[in-house]
Amino acid sequence: MAALDAKTLNPEARQRLDAYLGHLAGERRLSPHTVSGYGRDVRSLLELAGDIPLEQLRSHHIRRFVAQLHGRDRHGKSLARYLSAWRGFFDFLARDYGLDQNPCAGIRPPKAPKTLPQALSPDEAGRLMDIGDDDELAVRDKAILELLYSSGLRLSELVGLDLADLDLADGSVRVTGKGNKTRIVPVGRFAAAAAQAWLPLRQGMARGEEAALFVGRNGARMTPRAVQYRLKHWALKLGLAANVHPHVLRHSFASHVLQSSGDLRAVQEMLGHASISTTQVYTHLDFQHLAKVYDAAHPRAKKRGA
């Protein structure tokens, strides 16, 4: 479904939408990418509502809109995202424009089938880190991959790192995550060594006053797409699956730390999850690992030969 162009909205709807997006960017300090996504979702609401004024929308309208989107192959997480954006929009209108109710209150999207995040095995992760140091880009890429896996960073967090965020003496990195929240995450010794090898080369590649930790050939901050491309390049070259992407390394970090420590709260803090329920999905990744340990260790787990 194509999003409704803001120019086709009536002036009142356009003014309210612009005010809401300004609230998200200015007061809530959400990223431009996130604000843009909210804008698309709210424009979809306005398109579905048609000539119905916002003040007259009720829960039965919202349920119908959700059903229409579901019929257009929007499922689970997408519908939840729409409802979240609409709910926030109506909360804003209640606060600033006096709307007396939120028609999205209490409405839940259809349940989406649960999918477990993909994770590499420790051996596969080790193979992916086995990049030669034959040129400066290989040295840079090794530092990128080691840091993604060592510290469980999101792709946006990695490309947003500045040189000043990395503290090799302390073995930590300062990360700015979702909602502009900052956290300090440990950096493992392999990642620290890879970063230490990259820093002198970065000095020769970075242009002018560029603050970014990771730069491209042009001397400017690397883009998310460039990091994705380089990861895919190394995965294919090293014989791993072609669909390895930066988030796979974040999943692998979480799964492997949880397997070793069992400390869900610590993993939650390192990942920057607001809710521990988000982190709990990684406990499911451990089932096969735990089953193998159980079978090998428990005296009554398997039938034993006489």
BALOBA-1460 file (C-alpha; in Angstrom, 3 decimals):
// residues 306
<rec num="1" residu="m" x="0.000" y="0.000" z="0.000"/>
<rec num="2" residu="a" x="1.463" y="3.318" z="-1.012"/>
<rec num="3" residu="a" x="1.687" y="5.855" z="1.758"/>
<rec num="4" residu="l" x="-0.516" y="8.900" z="1.439"/>
<rec num="5" residu="d" x="1.473" y="11.895" z="0.263"/>
<rec num="6" residu="a" x="1.358" y="14.647" z="2.877"/>
<rec num="7" residu="k" x="0.450" y="17.135" z="0.126"/>
<rec num="8" residu="t" x="-2.908" y="15.365" z="-0.431"/>
<rec num="9" residu="l" x="-3.946" y="15.661" z="3.236"/>
<rec num="10" residu="n" x="-6.384" y="18.318" z="4.279"/>
<rec num="11" residu="p" x="-4.618" y="21.241" z="5.993"/>
<rec num="12" residu="e" x="-5.787" y="20.282" z="9.493"/>
<rec num="13" residu="a" x="-4.604" y="16.662" z="9.188"/>
<rec num="14" residu="r" x="-1.286" y="17.812" z="7.718"/>
<rec num="15" residu="q" x="-0.770" y="20.300" z="10.548"/>
<rec num="16" residu="r" x="-1.484" y="17.653" z="13.194"/>
<rec num="17" residu="l" x="0.765" y="15.103" z="11.523"/>
<rec num="18" residu="d" x="3.599" y="17.630" z="11.219"/>
<rec num="19" residu="a" x="3.165" y="18.571" z="14.889"/>
<rec num="20" residu="y" x="3.300" y="14.912" z="15.923"/>
<rec num="21" residu="l" x="6.448" y="14.249" z="13.917"/>
<rec num="22" residu="g" x="7.985" y="17.388" z="15.403"/>
<rec num="23" residu="h" x="7.115" y="16.056" z="18.864"/>
<rec num="24" residu="l" x="8.831" y="12.729" z="18.081"/>
<rec num="25" residu="a" x="11.968" y="14.414" z="16.787"/>
<rec num="26" residu="g" x="12.165" y="17.287" z="19.253"/>
<rec num="27" residu="e" x="10.714" y="16.050" z="22.542"/>
<rec num="28" residu="r" x="11.276" y="12.301" z="22.297"/>
<rec num="29" residu="r" x="14.505" y="12.737" z="20.288"/>
<rec num="30" residu="l" x="13.864" y="9.751" z="18.045"/>
<rec num="31" residu="s" x="16.149" y="9.182" z="15.069"/>
<rec num="32" residu="p" x="15.176" y="10.596" z="11.638"/>
<rec num="33" residu="h" x="14.724" y="7.026" z="10.371"/>
<rec num="34" residu="t" x="12.289" y="6.198" z="13.194"/>
<rec num="35" residu="v" x="10.371" y="9.462" z="12.759"/>
<rec num="36" residu="s" x="10.032" y="8.741" z="9.039"/>
<rec num="37" residu="g" x="8.602" y="5.295" z="9.825"/>
<rec num="38" residu="y" x="6.047" y="6.778" z="12.229"/>
<rec num="39" residu="g" x="5.083" y="9.271" z="9.538"/>
<rec num="40" residu="r" x="4.418" y="6.529" z="6.984"/>
<rec num="41" residu="d" x="2.307" y="4.566" z="9.466"/>
<rec num="42" residu="v" x="0.189" y="7.556" z="10.481"/>
<rec num="43" residu="r" x="-0.330" y="8.534" z="6.836"/>
<rec num="44" residu="s" x="-1.651" y="5.003" z="6.292"/>
<rec num="45" residu="l" x="-4.179" y="5.622" z="9.078"/>
<rec num="46" residu="l" x="-5.277" y="8.875" z="7.464"/>
<rec num="47" residu="e" x="-5.665" y="7.130" z="4.109"/>
<rec num="48" residu="l" x="-7.795" y="4.378" z="5.667"/>
<rec num="49" residu="a" x="-9.893" y="6.916" z="7.551"/>
<rec num="50" residu="g" x="-10.665" y="8.856" z="4.386"/>
<rec num="51" residu="d" x="-13.260" y="11.541" z="5.128"/>
<rec num="52" residu="i" x="-13.853" y="10.436" z="8.735"/>
<rec num="53" residu="p" x="-12.579" y="13.181" z="11.053"/>
<rec num="54" residu="l" x="-10.024" y="12.043" z="13.588"/>
<rec num="55" residu="e" x="-12.336" y="13.097" z="16.427"/>
<rec num="56" residu="q" x="-14.987" y="10.662" z="15.178"/>
<rec num="57" residu="l" x="-12.780" y="7.580" z="14.873"/>
<rec num="58" residu="r" x="-13.767" y="4.784" z="17.255"/>
<rec num="59" residu="s" x="-12.409" y="1.344" z="18.094"/>
<rec num="60" residu="h" x="-14.599" y="-0.376" z="15.478"/>
<rec num="61" residu="h" x="-13.010" y="1.810" z="12.796"/>
<rec num="62" residu="i" x="-9.518" y="0.885" z="13.971"/>
<rec num="63" residu="r" x="-10.398" y="-2.833" z="13.999"/>
<rec num="64" residu="r" x="-11.663" y="-2.501" z="10.431"/>
<rec num="65" residu="f" x="-8.480" y="-0.711" z="9.377"/>
<rec num="66" residu="v" x="-6.348" y="-3.456" z="10.941"/>
<rec num="67" residu="a" x="-8.437" y="-6.081" z="9.127"/>
<rec num="68" residu="q" x="-7.931" y="-4.217" z="5.844"/>
<rec num="69" residu="l" x="-4.175" y="-4.126" z="6.350"/>
<rec num="70" residu="h" x="-4.199" y="-7.802" z="7.304"/>
<rec num="71" residu="g" x="-5.967" y="-8.498" z="4.022"/>
<rec num="72" residu="r" x="-3.117" y="-6.713" z="2.245"/>
<rec num="73" residu="d" x="-0.607" y="-9.193" z="3.672"/>
<rec num="74" residu="r" x="0.416" y="-7.101" z="6.670"/>
<rec num="75" residu="h" x="0.937" y="-9.503" z="9.541"/>
<rec num="76" residu="g" x="2.005" y="-9.699" z="13.154"/>
<rec num="77" residu="k" x="4.861" y="-7.327" z="13.771"/>
<rec num="78" residu="s" x="3.849" y="-4.946" z="10.981"/>
<rec num="79" residu="l" x="0.320" y="-4.585" z="12.350"/>
<rec num="80" residu="a" x="1.687" y="-4.136" z="15.869"/>
<rec num="81" residu="r" x="3.920" y="-1.358" z="14.536"/>
<rec num="82" residu="y" x="0.960" y="0.380" z="12.849"/>
<rec num="83" residu="l" x="-1.095" y="0.214" z="16.041"/>
<rec num="84" residu="s" x="1.785" y="1.507" z="18.135"/>
<rec num="85" residu="a" x="2.242" y="4.502" z="15.823"/>
<rec num="86" residu="w" x="-1.493" y="5.216" z="15.744"/>
<rec num="87" residu="r" x="-1.821" y="4.869" z="19.510"/>
<rec num="88" residu="g" x="1.028" y="7.316" z="20.026"/>
<rec num="89" residu="f" x="-0.520" y="9.725" z="17.532"/>
<rec num="90" residu="f" x="-3.865" y="9.737" z="19.360"/>
<rec num="91" residu="d" x="-2.136" y="10.121" z="22.744"/>
<rec num="92" residu="f" x="-0.411" y="13.194" z="21.319"/>
<rec num="93" residu="l" x="-3.714" y="14.554" z="19.970"/>
<rec num="94" residu="a" x="-5.325" y="14.019" z="23.379"/>
<rec num="95" residu="r" x="-2.516" y="15.935" z="25.042"/>
<rec num="96" residu="d" x="-2.222" y="18.846" z="22.611"/>
<rec num="97" residu="y" x="-5.570" y="18.976" z="20.794"/>
<rec num="98" residu="g" x="-8.060" y="17.842" z="23.406"/>
<rec num="99" residu="l" x="-9.256" y="14.579" z="21.848"/>
<rec num="100" residu="d" x="-11.286" y="12.818" z="24.513"/>
<rec num="101" residu="q" x="-10.378" y="9.198" z="23.749"/>
<rec num="102" residu="n" x="-7.846" y="6.937" z="22.059"/>
<rec num="103" residu="p" x="-9.691" y="4.577" z="19.681"/>
<rec num="104" residu="c" x="-6.642" y="2.277" z="19.563"/>
<rec num="105" residu="a" x="-6.747" y="1.559" z="23.309"/>
<rec num="106" residu="g" x="-7.081" y="-2.154" z="24.033"/>
<rec num="107" residu="i" x="-6.817" y="-3.261" z="20.398"/>
<rec num="108" residu="r" x="-4.285" y="-6.002" z="19.763"/>
<rec num="109" residu="p" x="-2.929" y="-7.134" z="16.397"/>
<rec num="110" residu="p" x="-3.225" y="-10.760" z="15.246"/>
<rec num="111" residu="k" x="-0.467" y="-12.870" z="16.745"/>
<rec num="112" residu="a" x="2.539" y="-13.406" z="14.537"/>
<rec num="113" residu="p" x="4.253" y="-16.775" z="14.346"/>
<rec num="114" residu="k" x="7.305" y="-16.732" z="16.602"/>
<rec num="115" residu="t" x="10.620" y="-16.982" z="14.819"/>
<rec num="116" residu="l" x="13.864" y="-17.483" z="16.674"/>
<rec num="117" residu="p" x="16.742" y="-15.188" z="15.793"/>
<rec num="118" residu="q" x="19.436" y="-16.784" z="13.685"/>
<rec num="119" residu="a" x="22.766" y="-17.324" z="15.399"/>
<rec num="120" residu="l" x="26.126" y="-18.692" z="14.314"/>
<rec num="121" residu="s" x="27.766" y="-21.475" z="16.238"/>
<rec num="122" residu="p" x="30.910" y="-20.473" z="18.147"/>
<rec num="123" residu="d" x="32.990" y="-22.273" z="15.500"/>
<rec num="124" residu="e" x="31.250" y="-20.407" z="12.664"/>
<rec num="125" residu="a" x="31.720" y="-17.092" z="14.458"/>
<rec num="126" residu="g" x="35.419" y="-17.908" z="14.869"/>
<rec num="127" residu="r" x="35.747" y="-18.676" z="11.150"/>
<rec num="128" residu="l" x="34.124" y="-15.377" z="10.251"/>
<rec num="129" residu="m" x="36.661" y="-13.505" z="12.363"/>
<rec num="130" residu="d" x="39.549" y="-15.243" z="10.569"/>
<rec num="131" residu="i" x="40.197" y="-12.384" z="8.145"/>
<rec num="132" residu="g" x="43.701" y="-11.845" z="6.825"/>
<rec num="133" residu="d" x="45.434" y="-8.494" z="7.288"/>
<rec num="134" residu="d" x="46.650" y="-8.095" z="3.729"/>
<rec num="135" residu="d" x="45.226" y="-4.568" z="3.290"/>
<rec num="136" residu="e" x="43.814" y="-1.715" z="5.325"/>
<rec num="137" residu="l" x="40.189" y="-2.584" z="4.491"/>
<rec num="138" residu="a" x="40.675" y="-6.132" z="5.753"/>
<rec num="139" residu="v" x="42.135" y="-4.765" z="8.996"/>
<rec num="140" residu="r" x="39.187" y="-2.394" z="9.347"/>
<rec num="141" residu="d" x="36.651" y="-5.121" z="8.573"/>
<rec num="142" residu="k" x="38.187" y="-7.467" z="11.115"/>
<rec num="143" residu="a" x="37.818" y="-4.761" z="13.763"/>
<rec num="144" residu="i" x="34.187" y="-4.233" z="12.716"/>
<rec num="145" residu="l" x="33.275" y="-7.924" z="12.872"/>
<rec num="146" residu="e" x="35.111" y="-8.510" z="16.133"/>
<rec num="147" residu="l" x="33.371" y="-5.517" z="17.735"/>
<rec num="148" residu="l" x="29.913" y="-6.561" z="16.501"/>
<rec num="149" residu="y" x="30.403" y="-10.042" z="17.928"/>
<rec num="150" residu="s" x="32.332" y="-9.033" z="21.048"/>
<rec num="151" residu="s" x="29.909" y="-6.355" z="22.219"/>
<rec num="152" residu="g" x="26.567" y="-7.283" z="20.625"/>
<rec num="153" residu="l" x="26.120" y="-3.960" z="18.853"/>
<rec num="154" residu="r" x="23.279" y="-3.057" z="16.549"/>
<rec num="155" residu="l" x="24.378" y="-2.003" z="13.061"/>
<rec num="156" residu="s" x="23.203" y="1.577" z="13.682"/>
<rec num="157" residu="e" x="25.166" y="1.651" z="16.924"/>
<rec num="158" residu="l" x="28.333" y="0.453" z="15.222"/>
<rec num="159" residu="v" x="28.292" y="3.001" z="12.396"/>
<rec num="160" residu="g" x="27.409" y="5.719" z="14.916"/>
<rec num="161" residu="l" x="30.550" y="5.112" z="16.994"/>
<rec num="162" residu="d" x="33.053" y="7.931" z="17.223"/>
<rec num="163" residu="l" x="36.735" y="7.444" z="17.894"/>
<rec num="164" residu="a" x="36.243" y="8.951" z="21.350"/>
<rec num="165" residu="d" x="33.678" y="6.269" z="22.254"/>
<rec num="166" residu="l" x="36.283" y="3.499" z="22.270"/>
<rec num="167" residu="d" x="38.364" y="3.119" z="25.440"/>
<rec num="168" residu="l" x="40.947" y="0.402" z="24.854"/>
<rec num="169" residu="a" x="42.689" y="1.079" z="28.158"/>
<rec num="170" residu="d" x="39.444" y="0.340" z="29.991"/>
<rec num="171" residu="g" x="38.309" y="-2.362" z="27.539"/>
<rec num="172" residu="s" x="34.937" y="-0.741" z="26.884"/>
<rec num="173" residu="v" x="32.937" y="1.148" z="24.290"/>
<rec num="174" residu="r" x="30.264" y="3.820" z="24.835"/>
<rec num="175" residu="v" x="27.227" y="3.027" z="22.698"/>
<rec num="176" residu="t" x="24.255" y="5.238" z="21.837"/>
<rec num="177" residu="g" x="21.260" y="2.980" z="21.261"/>
<rec num="178" residu="k" x="17.523" y="3.293" z="20.700"/>
<rec num="179" residu="g" x="15.875" y="6.341" z="22.188"/>
<rec num="180" residu="n" x="19.275" y="8.038" z="22.342"/>
<rec num="181" residu="k" x="20.114" y="5.988" z="25.443"/>
<rec num="182" residu="t" x="23.809" y="5.516" z="26.200"/>
<rec num="183" residu="r" x="25.359" y="2.385" z="27.687"/>
<rec num="184" residu="i" x="28.890" y="1.155" z="28.329"/>
<rec num="185" residu="v" x="29.656" y="-2.302" z="26.908"/>
<rec num="186" residu="p" x="32.768" y="-4.453" z="27.459"/>
<rec num="187" residu="v" x="35.144" y="-5.040" z="24.544"/>
<rec num="188" residu="g" x="36.777" y="-8.464" z="24.436"/>
<rec num="189" residu="r" x="40.523" y="-8.909" z="24.004"/>
<rec num="190" residu="f" x="40.273" y="-10.089" z="20.385"/>
<rec num="191" residu="a" x="38.101" y="-7.098" z="19.467"/>
<rec num="192" residu="a" x="40.444" y="-4.766" z="21.346"/>
<rec num="193" residu="a" x="43.466" y="-6.166" z="19.482"/>
<rec num="194" residu="a" x="41.673" y="-5.805" z="16.133"/>
<rec num="195" residu="a" x="40.702" y="-2.211" z="16.949"/>
<rec num="196" residu="q" x="44.261" y="-1.438" z="18.043"/>
<rec num="197" residu="a" x="45.532" y="-2.666" z="14.660"/>
<rec num="198" residu="w" x="42.959" y="-0.530" z="12.821"/>
<rec num="199" residu="l" x="43.542" y="2.793" z="14.589"/>
<rec num="200" residu="p" x="46.885" y="3.714" z="12.918"/>
<rec num="201" residu="l" x="45.409" y="2.902" z="9.488"/>
<rec num="202" residu="r" x="42.278" y="4.903" z="10.262"/>
<rec num="203" residu="q" x="44.447" y="7.924" z="10.937"/>
<rec num="204" residu="g" x="45.663" y="7.771" z="7.357"/>
<rec num="205" residu="m" x="42.204" y="7.198" z="5.850"/>
<rec num="206" residu="a" x="39.960" y="9.585" z="7.810"/>
<rec num="207" residu="r" x="39.558" y="13.003" z="6.269"/>
<rec num="208" residu="g" x="39.806" y="16.304" z="8.083"/>
<rec num="209" residu="e" x="37.952" y="16.386" z="11.375"/>
<rec num="210" residu="e" x="35.989" y="13.150" z="10.789"/>
<rec num="211" residu="a" x="35.044" y="11.751" z="14.204"/>
<rec num="212" residu="a" x="33.816" y="8.313" z="13.114"/>
<rec num="213" residu="l" x="35.612" y="5.227" z="14.367"/>
<rec num="214" residu="f" x="35.044" y="3.393" z="11.083"/>
<rec num="215" residu="v" x="35.546" y="5.202" z="7.782"/>
<rec num="216" residu="g" x="35.441" y="4.167" z="4.140"/>
<rec num="217" residu="r" x="37.830" y="4.780" z="1.270"/>
<rec num="218" residu="n" x="36.409" y="8.296" z="0.934"/>
<rec num="219" residu="g" x="37.510" y="9.095" z="4.486"/>
<rec num="220" residu="a" x="33.939" y="9.602" z="5.726"/>
<rec num="221" residu="r" x="31.841" y="7.616" z="8.213"/>
<rec num="222" residu="m" x="30.815" y="4.225" z="6.855"/>
<rec num="223" residu="t" x="27.154" y="3.721" z="5.976"/>
<rec num="224" residu="p" x="25.086" y="0.782" z="7.260"/>
<rec num="225" residu="r" x="24.828" y="-0.528" z="3.693"/>
<rec num="226" residu="a" x="28.618" y="-0.540" z="3.326"/>
<rec num="227" residu="v" x="29.020" y="-2.597" z="6.515"/>
<rec num="228" residu="q" x="26.354" y="-5.058" z="5.344"/>
<rec num="229" residu="y" x="28.115" y="-5.426" z="1.998"/>
<rec num="230" residu="r" x="31.517" y="-6.061" z="3.576"/>
<rec num="231" residu="l" x="30.105" y="-8.644" z="5.980"/>
<rec num="232" residu="k" x="28.419" y="-10.493" z="3.136"/>
<rec num="233" residu="h" x="31.691" y="-10.364" z="1.180"/>
<rec num="234" residu="w" x="33.654" y="-12.006" z="4.012"/>
<rec num="235" residu="a" x="30.950" y="-14.567" z="4.798"/>
<rec num="236" residu="l" x="31.000" y="-15.784" z="1.200"/>
<rec num="237" residu="k" x="34.792" y="-15.703" z="0.978"/>
<rec num="238" residu="l" x="35.159" y="-17.702" z="4.197"/>
<rec num="239" residu="g" x="32.559" y="-20.280" z="3.214"/>
<rec num="240" residu="l" x="29.681" y="-19.226" z="5.480"/>
<rec num="241" residu="a" x="26.028" y="-18.777" z="4.554"/>
<rec num="242" residu="a" x="25.299" y="-15.899" z="2.194"/>
<rec num="243" residu="n" x="22.598" y="-14.484" z="4.481"/>
<rec num="244" residu="v" x="24.975" y="-13.617" z="7.326"/>
<rec num="245" residu="h" x="24.243" y="-10.003" z="8.291"/>
<rec num="246" residu="p" x="25.246" y="-7.719" z="11.188"/>
<rec num="247" residu="h" x="22.261" y="-8.660" z="13.346"/>
<rec num="248" residu="v" x="23.307" y="-12.322" z="13.154"/>
<rec num="249" residu="l" x="26.463" y="-11.365" z="15.065"/>
<rec num="250" residu="r" x="24.357" y="-9.568" z="17.693"/>
<rec num="251" residu="h" x="22.189" y="-12.684" z="18.055"/>
<rec num="252" residu="s" x="25.293" y="-14.861" z="18.241"/>
<rec num="253" residu="f" x="26.804" y="-12.657" z="20.956"/>
<rec num="254" residu="a" x="23.627" y="-12.886" z="23.053"/>
<rec num="255" residu="s" x="23.221" y="-16.628" z="22.611"/>
<rec num="256" residu="h" x="26.842" y="-17.491" z="23.353"/>
<rec num="257" residu="v" x="27.114" y="-15.235" z="26.427"/>
<rec num="258" residu="l" x="23.839" y="-16.625" z="27.757"/>
<rec num="259" residu="q" x="24.964" y="-20.211" z="27.183"/>
<rec num="260" residu="s" x="28.140" y="-19.600" z="29.134"/>
<rec num="261" residu="s" x="26.814" y="-17.429" z="31.949"/>
<rec num="262" residu="g" x="23.068" y="-17.984" z="32.221"/>
<rec num="263" residu="d" x="22.843" y="-14.331" z="33.355"/>
<rec num="264" residu="l" x="19.818" y="-12.970" z="31.516"/>
<rec num="265" residu="r" x="19.924" y="-9.583" z="33.254"/>
<rec num="266" residu="a" x="23.536" y="-8.968" z="32.266"/>
<rec num="267" residu="v" x="22.801" y="-9.879" z="28.641"/>
<rec num="268" residu="q" x="19.779" y="-7.558" z="28.698"/>
<rec num="269" residu="e" x="21.955" y="-4.676" z="29.903"/>
<rec num="270" residu="m" x="24.703" y="-5.305" z="27.359"/>
<rec num="271" residu="l" x="22.187" y="-5.527" z="24.486"/>
<rec num="272" residu="g" x="20.429" y="-2.362" z="25.606"/>
<rec num="273" residu="h" x="16.988" y="-3.999" z="25.769"/>
<rec num="274" residu="a" x="14.403" y="-1.931" z="27.643"/>
<rec num="275" residu="s" x="12.484" y="-5.075" z="28.634"/>
<rec num="276" residu="i" x="13.881" y="-8.420" z="29.718"/>
<rec num="277" residu="s" x="11.092" y="-10.142" z="27.767"/>
<rec num="278" residu="t" x="12.920" y="-9.071" z="24.585"/>
<rec num="279" residu="t" x="16.087" y="-10.765" z="25.829"/>
<rec num="280" residu="q" x="14.274" y="-13.940" z="26.865"/>
<rec num="281" residu="v" x="13.939" y="-15.053" z="23.248"/>
<rec num="282" residu="y" x="17.602" y="-16.057" z="23.439"/>
<rec num="283" residu="t" x="16.827" y="-18.623" z="26.123"/>
<rec num="284" residu="h" x="15.025" y="-20.633" z="23.439"/>
<rec num="285" residu="l" x="18.175" y="-20.695" z="21.336"/>
<rec num="286" residu="d" x="19.890" y="-22.644" z="24.105"/>
<rec num="287" residu="f" x="17.475" y="-25.567" z="24.176"/>
<rec num="288" residu="q" x="19.421" y="-27.842" z="21.833"/>
<rec num="289" residu="h" x="22.665" y="-26.959" z="23.577"/>
<rec num="290" residu="l" x="21.138" y="-27.672" z="26.989"/>
<rec num="291" residu="a" x="19.568" y="-30.901" z="25.751"/>
<rec num="292" residu="k" x="22.972" y="-32.149" z="24.614"/>
<rec num="293" residu="v" x="24.515" y="-31.262" z="27.969"/>
<rec num="294" residu="y" x="21.667" y="-33.030" z="29.755"/>
<rec num="295" residu="d" x="21.982" y="-36.158" z="27.627"/>
<rec num="296" residu="a" x="25.718" y="-36.294" z="28.233"/>
<rec num="297" residu="a" x="25.623" y="-35.560" z="31.960"/>
<rec num="298" residu="h" x="22.427" y="-36.889" z="33.518"/>
<rec num="299" residu="p" x="22.623" y="-40.524" z="34.618"/>
<rec num="300" residu="r" x="19.019" y="-41.239" z="33.644"/>
<rec num="301" residu="a" x="18.849" y="-39.189" z="30.446"/>
<rec num="302" residu="k" x="19.613" y="-42.015" z="28.037"/>
<rec num="303" residu="k" x="19.308" y="-45.758" z="27.957"/>
<rec num="304" residu="r" x="22.681" y="-47.232" z="28.744"/>
<rec num="305" residu="g" x="23.975" y="-50.539" z="27.530"/>
<rec num="306" residu="a" x="23.957" y="-53.426" z="30.013"/>
